[in-house]
Amino acid sequence: MDFDYSPSEEAFRKEVRDFLKENLPPRKERGSDFLANWLRKVRARGWVGFSWPKAYGGGGGGLVEQAILREEMALAKAPPLGTSFMGLAWVGPGIIQYGTEEQKQRFIPDILDSKVTWCTGYSEPNHGSDLAAIQCKAVRDGDDYVVNGQKIWTSGAPWSQWIILLTRTDFSTTSKHDGITCLLVPMDSPGLEVRPIENMAGDRHFAEVFFRDVRVPVANRLGQEGEGWKVTVSALANERSSIGEVTQMFSKLDTLKELVRATARNGRPAAKDPAVRRRIATFEMKIAAMKYNGLRYLTKQIRGEPLTSETSVNKLHRASLEIEMDDFAVALMGQAGLHLRGSDDAVDAGSWSKSSLSWPNVVIGGGTPNIQRNIIAERILHLPKD
């Protein structure tokens, strides 16, 4: 594999670095209007939706340049390129691939301009790990679907304006993957109720979402009726393929190294402790493995090949690595690692403690480890089910 970048790609990397140097002040120097100005500037450069078609407001850029952009942004600890991760990672690409022309013109500009935030209505109380077994029901009634059911662990639901929703429109299919339909639903729809779920760190990132006779126009259906599974699989693969997500782990490791340098262990700097140094080296090797595995995905995308089950490898790997790094940081700080934001004794504003307590966000979100292991065993290694 050739890991060298072309002169034009290296020139783009320099462009991104120069932009960051000019427009990204240290966190303590960012004013109240910083984020709005940041979003406006990156949007003006065409970096939001970088690889999306220009016809719909995207940057029309290449996949390699997009990977470079995400990598440099993550390494610089820059803010997101938009206000809706779900909108940019899942919904936008799904609408571009499966949406009608009217849907593209209606939804894509608002995602790119950070005017709306999206959440995903996938998991259900009894079918969280088995996504294809969903029971949330949508019945066609003229020009509308009438939706009844419940979703749970819906990330970002308490503040989102729209939800991309998986429903079952046919209960008689022989395969549970058939009969699923994807709908785009405004969160202020009559009959839709959001109940936030507070996690151990005190955040309300997740929520239960209830649907009671919620009417959704047929015009808001994404893809054909009964083909929602295909839309969802494509969206999940797109989310798990990002090289930028891997680079975020390198950024997290840099922050962990700063913590190590600032911490004493057994009466001497933790950075000089051989056990600590081995753990840091282990983390670095695991993240590097994720990076090179991610480059395989990028190579497939460049060749125009679809991403499938192989993306579960990095999803599984990252989930365990996040927990390892957070727990190591908390243990390294000793008693101070127990304090959260607001405490005078909290280290790094309690960010490591909060991250450690928020592990379900990373581990469960997008598919539990057991499901990822099953996918890897059955679809990649072709192991028998029995």
Secondary structure, 3 states (H helix, E strand, C coil): CCCCCCHHHHHHHHHHHHHHHHHCCCHHHCCCCHHHHHHHHHHHCCCCCCCCCHHHCCCCCCHHHHHHHHHHHHHCCCCCCCCCHHHHHHHHHHHHHHCCHHHHHHHHHHHHCCCCCEEEECCCCCCCCCHHHCCCEEEEECCEEEEEEEECCCCCCCCCCEEEEEEECCCCCCCCCCCEEEEEEECCCCCEEEEEECCCCCCCCEEEEEEEEEEEEHHHEECCCCEHHHHHHHHHHHHHCCHHHHHHHHHHHHHHHHHHHCCEECCEEHHHCHHHHHHHHHHHHHHHHHHHHHHHHHHHHHCCCCCCHHHHHHHHHHHHHHHHHHHHHHHHHHHHHHCCCCCCCCHHHHHHHHHHHCHHHHHCCCCCHHHHHHHHHHHHCCCCCC
